[in-house]
């Protein structure tokens, strides 16, 4: 009911309509409204008043990418106890809405090639139990203003959710994914036996790409034909990443690199993930490495 009373107060202040008329139109007791208007705020309202700035700050700082549960987790990190339900109520009362998913299904996989395919090693495999045990990769497109596309390729560590490496180019040919793979190897220097999983796209089946995998002693794995579920984890990540980027069109490939670089930094160092105990990928990797 407090929302209704607050609306009456706002309307009365912004218009010349008498308060009595507003209350009658909304079928609200005038005496109850005036009692609300003059009484001291209760303990619950005071608590919400104190929580609201902290919740709004987290929401704005993460650029509308955090919903109630993640905001509640970050509040807990600051020793502020607040349930996701209460956070959701505050966001709603402030007119704040997190970025919503869009229906966006690009086609970046061309499996009609003669380069050969690798078996799907994930079908019988257990979930990874350490960092750099399983990397998953894919390509997605980024629309450019005036037409055309840029292409974003990335490798993610399945265990930690970390973005191992990424690259953007004007074409989605083998050099794009090779750049990502080489960066990932230089950065992480994984042990022999790491499983590298992607779809059946020709970029990942190229001679040079396979040669780099062999030299790094990686096991190549590919999704089955026409089965998007075999790389569902990566598809889900793309959905979240592109939703949170919330850029409809980029001015150029160079501009896209700048925006994505800033987002990757946020994703790795600031964005908490429920699947890894509401830690950031960087925190999770650091903690895991310290325990081993």
C-alpha positions as CSV (number, residue, x, y, z in Angstrom):
1,X,0.0,0.0,0.0
2,X,2.9,2.3,0.6
3,X,3.5,2.4,-3.2
4,X,0.0,3.7,-3.7
5,X,0.4,6.4,-1.0
6,X,3.7,7.4,-2.5
7,X,2.0,7.7,-6.0
8,X,-0.7,9.9,-4.5
9,X,1.9,12.1,-2.9
10,X,3.8,12.4,-6.2
11,X,0.6,13.2,-8.2
12,X,-0.5,15.8,-5.7
13,X,3.0,17.5,-5.9
14,X,3.2,17.5,-9.6
15,X,-0.3,18.5,-10.5
16,X,-3.0,20.8,-9.3
17,X,-5.4,18.0,-8.6
18,X,-6.6,18.1,-5.0
19,X,-5.5,15.2,-2.8
20,X,-9.1,14.4,-1.9
21,X,-9.9,13.9,-5.6
22,X,-6.9,11.6,-6.1
23,X,-7.8,9.5,-3.1
24,X,-11.4,9.1,-4.2
25,X,-10.3,8.2,-7.8
26,X,-8.0,5.5,-6.4
27,X,-10.6,4.4,-3.8
28,X,-8.1,5.0,-1.0
29,X,-9.0,6.1,2.5
30,X,-8.1,9.8,2.9
31,X,-7.6,9.3,6.6
32,X,-5.3,6.3,6.0
33,X,-3.3,8.3,3.5
34,X,-2.8,11.3,5.8
35,X,-1.8,9.0,8.6
36,X,0.8,7.5,6.3
37,X,1.9,10.9,5.3
38,X,2.5,12.2,8.8
39,X,3.6,9.2,10.8
40,X,7.2,8.4,11.5
41,X,8.7,5.6,9.3
42,X,8.7,2.2,10.9
43,X,11.7,0.0,11.4
44,X,11.1,-2.0,8.2
45,X,10.7,1.2,6.1
46,X,13.9,2.6,7.7
47,X,15.7,-0.6,6.9
48,X,14.6,-0.5,3.2
49,X,15.5,3.2,3.0
50,X,19.0,2.3,4.1
51,X,19.3,-0.8,1.8
52,X,18.0,1.0,-1.3
53,X,21.1,3.1,-2.0
54,X,23.4,0.0,-1.7
55,X,21.2,-2.0,-4.0
56,X,20.9,0.7,-6.6
57,X,24.7,1.3,-6.4
58,X,25.4,-2.4,-7.2
59,X,22.8,-2.5,-9.9
60,X,24.2,0.6,-11.6
61,X,27.9,-0.5,-11.1
62,X,27.2,-3.7,-12.9
63,X,25.4,-1.9,-15.7
64,X,22.0,-3.6,-15.2
65,X,23.6,-7.0,-15.6
66,X,22.9,-8.2,-12.1
67,X,19.5,-9.5,-11.0
68,X,18.2,-9.9,-7.4
69,X,20.1,-13.0,-6.5
70,X,23.5,-11.8,-7.5
71,X,22.9,-8.4,-5.9
72,X,21.9,-10.2,-2.6
73,X,25.1,-12.2,-2.9
74,X,27.3,-9.1,-3.3
75,X,25.5,-7.4,-0.3
76,X,26.3,-10.5,1.7
77,X,30.0,-10.0,0.7
78,X,29.7,-6.6,2.3
79,X,28.1,-8.1,5.5
80,X,24.7,-6.8,4.6
81,X,21.9,-9.3,5.0
82,X,19.1,-9.0,2.4
83,X,17.1,-11.7,0.7
84,X,16.8,-11.8,-3.1
85,X,13.1,-11.3,-2.7
86,X,13.6,-8.1,-0.8
87,X,16.2,-6.9,-3.4
88,X,13.7,-7.6,-6.1
89,X,11.1,-5.5,-4.3
90,X,13.5,-2.6,-4.0
91,X,14.5,-2.8,-7.7
92,X,10.8,-2.8,-8.7
93,X,10.0,0.1,-6.4
94,X,12.8,2.1,-8.0
95,X,11.7,1.2,-11.5
96,X,14.9,-0.7,-12.2
97,X,14.9,-3.7,-14.5
98,X,17.8,-5.9,-15.4
99,X,18.8,-6.5,-19.0
100,X,16.4,-9.1,-20.5
101,X,17.3,-11.9,-23.0
102,X,16.8,-11.3,-26.7
103,X,15.9,-13.9,-29.3
104,X,19.0,-13.9,-31.3
105,X,20.2,-17.1,-33.1
106,X,23.1,-16.4,-35.5
107,X,24.5,-19.1,-37.8
108,X,28.2,-19.1,-37.6
109,X,28.8,-22.8,-38.1
110,X,29.5,-24.3,-41.5
111,X,29.9,-28.0,-41.0
112,X,29.7,-28.8,-44.7
113,X,33.4,-29.2,-45.2
114,X,35.7,-32.1,-46.1
115,X,38.3,-31.5,-43.4
116,X,37.1,-34.4,-41.1
117,X,35.5,-34.4,-37.7
118,X,36.6,-35.3,-34.2
119,X,34.4,-37.5,-31.9
120,X,32.4,-36.0,-29.1
121,X,34.5,-36.8,-26.0
122,X,32.0,-35.2,-23.7
123,X,29.2,-37.8,-24.2
124,X,30.6,-40.3,-21.7
125,X,32.8,-37.8,-19.7
126,X,32.2,-36.6,-16.1
127,X,32.0,-33.0,-15.3
128,X,35.5,-31.4,-15.0
129,X,37.0,-31.3,-11.6
130,X,39.9,-28.8,-12.1
131,X,40.8,-25.7,-14.0
132,X,42.1,-26.2,-17.6
133,X,40.7,-29.7,-17.9
134,X,38.0,-28.8,-20.5
135,X,37.9,-25.8,-22.7
136,X,34.8,-25.1,-24.9
137,X,34.9,-22.7,-27.9
138,X,32.6,-21.1,-30.4
139,X,32.1,-18.1,-32.7
140,X,29.2,-15.6,-32.6
141,X,28.6,-12.5,-34.7
142,X,28.3,-8.8,-33.7
143,X,26.2,-6.5,-36.0
144,X,27.9,-3.4,-37.3
145,X,26.2,-0.1,-38.0
146,X,25.6,0.3,-41.7
147,X,25.5,-3.4,-42.4
148,X,27.9,-6.2,-42.1
149,X,29.2,-8.1,-39.0
150,X,32.2,-8.6,-36.8
151,X,32.9,-12.0,-35.4
152,X,33.8,-12.9,-31.8
153,X,35.5,-16.1,-31.0
154,X,36.3,-17.3,-27.5
155,X,37.5,-20.2,-25.4
156,X,36.0,-20.7,-21.9
157,X,37.2,-23.0,-19.1
158,X,34.2,-25.2,-18.3
159,X,35.2,-25.7,-14.7
160,X,35.8,-22.1,-13.6
161,X,33.5,-20.3,-16.2
162,X,36.6,-18.2,-17.0
163,X,37.1,-16.6,-20.4
164,X,40.5,-18.1,-21.3
165,X,41.0,-16.1,-24.5
166,X,39.0,-14.2,-27.1
167,X,39.4,-12.3,-30.4
168,X,37.3,-10.3,-32.9
169,X,37.8,-10.0,-36.6
170,X,35.9,-8.9,-39.7
171,X,35.8,-12.5,-41.0
172,X,35.2,-15.9,-39.3
173,X,38.0,-17.9,-40.9
174,X,40.6,-20.2,-39.4
175,X,43.0,-17.3,-38.4
176,X,40.4,-15.9,-36.0
177,X,40.1,-19.1,-33.9
178,X,43.9,-19.7,-34.3
179,X,44.5,-16.4,-32.6
180,X,42.3,-17.3,-29.7
181,X,43.9,-20.8,-29.3
182,X,47.4,-19.4,-29.3
183,X,46.6,-16.7,-26.8
184,X,44.9,-19.3,-24.6
185,X,48.0,-21.6,-24.7
186,X,50.4,-18.7,-24.0
187,X,48.3,-17.4,-21.1
188,X,47.4,-20.7,-19.4
189,X,50.1,-23.2,-20.5
190,X,47.7,-26.2,-19.8
191,X,48.9,-29.6,-19.0
192,X,48.8,-32.4,-21.6
193,X,45.4,-34.1,-22.1
194,X,43.2,-31.0,-21.9
195,X,39.9,-31.6,-23.9
196,X,39.1,-28.9,-26.4
197,X,35.5,-29.0,-27.5
198,X,33.7,-27.0,-30.2
199,X,31.0,-27.5,-32.8
200,X,31.9,-29.0,-36.2
201,X,32.7,-25.7,-37.9
202,X,35.4,-25.8,-40.6
203,X,37.5,-23.2,-38.7
204,X,38.2,-25.7,-35.9
205,X,38.9,-28.5,-38.4
206,X,41.6,-26.7,-40.3
207,X,45.0,-28.3,-40.8
208,X,46.9,-25.6,-38.9
209,X,44.4,-25.5,-36.1
210,X,44.6,-29.2,-35.5
211,X,48.4,-29.0,-35.7
212,X,48.5,-26.5,-32.8
213,X,46.2,-28.7,-30.8
214,X,48.6,-31.7,-31.3
215,X,51.6,-29.7,-30.4
216,X,49.9,-28.7,-27.2
217,X,48.9,-32.3,-26.5
218,X,45.2,-31.4,-26.4
219,X,42.4,-33.8,-27.2
220,X,40.0,-32.4,-29.8
221,X,36.3,-33.0,-29.3
222,X,33.4,-31.9,-31.6
223,X,29.6,-31.8,-31.3
224,X,27.6,-34.4,-33.2
225,X,26.1,-33.3,-36.5
226,X,23.1,-31.0,-36.2
227,X,23.1,-31.2,-32.4
228,X,23.2,-27.8,-30.8
229,X,22.8,-29.4,-27.3
230,X,26.3,-30.9,-27.5
231,X,27.8,-27.4,-27.0
232,X,24.9,-26.1,-24.9
233,X,27.2,-24.6,-22.2
234,X,28.9,-22.3,-24.7
235,X,25.6,-21.4,-26.3
236,X,24.3,-20.4,-22.9
237,X,27.4,-18.3,-22.2
238,X,26.9,-16.5,-25.5
239,X,23.3,-15.8,-24.6
240,X,24.3,-14.2,-21.3
241,X,27.3,-12.3,-22.7
242,X,25.4,-10.8,-25.6
243,X,22.5,-9.9,-23.4
244,X,24.7,-8.2,-20.9
245,X,26.7,-6.3,-23.6
246,X,23.4,-4.8,-24.7
247,X,24.9,-3.1,-27.8
248,X,22.5,-3.4,-30.7
249,X,25.1,-2.3,-33.3
250,X,28.8,-1.5,-33.2
251,X,30.4,1.4,-35.1
252,X,33.2,-0.8,-36.3
253,X,35.2,-3.9,-35.5
254,X,37.7,-1.8,-33.6
255,X,34.8,-0.3,-31.5
256,X,33.5,-3.8,-30.9
257,X,37.0,-4.8,-29.6
258,X,37.0,-1.9,-27.1
259,X,33.5,-2.7,-25.8
260,X,34.1,-6.4,-25.5
261,X,37.5,-5.9,-23.8
262,X,35.8,-3.9,-21.1
263,X,33.1,-6.5,-20.7
264,X,35.6,-9.4,-20.5
265,X,37.4,-7.5,-17.7
266,X,34.1,-7.1,-15.9
267,X,33.1,-10.7,-16.5
268,X,36.4,-12.2,-15.2
269,X,37.0,-9.8,-12.3
270,X,33.6,-8.5,-11.1
271,X,30.7,-10.7,-12.3
272,X,29.7,-13.3,-9.7
273,X,28.5,-16.7,-11.0
274,X,26.0,-18.8,-9.1
275,X,27.5,-22.0,-10.5
276,X,30.8,-21.4,-8.7
277,X,29.5,-20.2,-5.4
278,X,28.9,-16.6,-6.3
279,X,32.6,-16.0,-6.9
280,X,34.1,-14.2,-9.9
281,X,36.0,-16.5,-12.3
282,X,39.2,-14.9,-11.2
283,X,38.4,-15.4,-7.6
284,X,37.5,-19.0,-8.2
285,X,40.6,-19.8,-10.3
286,X,42.9,-18.1,-7.7
287,X,41.2,-20.0,-4.8
288,X,41.3,-23.3,-6.7
289,X,45.0,-23.0,-7.6
290,X,45.9,-22.1,-4.0
291,X,44.2,-25.3,-2.8
292,X,46.1,-27.5,-5.2
